[in-house]
Amino acid sequence: MPTEHADSPRDESTGAAPNDALALKILVAGGFGVGKTTLVGAVSEIRPLRTEELLSEAGQSVDDTDGVAQKTTTTVAMDFGRITIRSGLSLYLFGTPGQDRFWFLWDELCQGALGAVVLADTRRLEDCFPAVDYFEHRRIPFVVAVNCFAGARSYGERDVSRALDLDPGTPVVLCDARDRDSGKEVLIRMVEYAGRMHTARLLDSVG
């Protein structure tokens, strides 16, 4: 849900939060090594908060690094960033940890969220199934953003939608998590879609 006033970005000249400022909470989720930390860092207008730790030998038996063998760190709590979409509208971004053993944090991070971005890697598309199921079961609006890694086979949006068995109307977008403009477009699609979903549910409840 949107947060206002105390949680809103402050005017840099006065230090005060404008009365009409609105801040929305968005989750960035997906499998291990799919680019969540990269996306949050690329779009954030503030220095992003990261909780990354080095991968250890103890985690080798539980962390699936197939396809991301060069990855040396992992998020153990969350990533946090902020981006202003337009005057008076900011998004607070919370990147979720990807490994199964940290999923107990997801329920806490989801509190008050408008919606989510589920990042997908077509080389390991099955890794985002748990995130898709999580948000579908909780009726949290989400978009699937296919992070186009170099060397990965290219798939169309309809192909990805069918492969993930998404509910009709769930947006699928192609992106480069390293590129700020690309990431911003994903977030705009997320906000627009979530807004339509929340409006439709409100109308259904009063109809």
Secondary structure, 3 states (H helix, E strand, C coil): CCEEHHHCCCCCCCCCCCCCCEEEEEEEEECCCCCHHHHHHHHCCCCCECCEEECCHHHCCCCCCCCCCCCCEEECCCEEEEEEEECCEEEEEEECCCCHHHHHHHHHHHCCCCEEEEEECHHHHHHHHHHHHHHHHCCCCEEEEEECCCCCCCCCHHHHHHHHCCCCCCCEEEECCCCHHHHHHHHHHHHHHHHHHHHHHHHHHHC
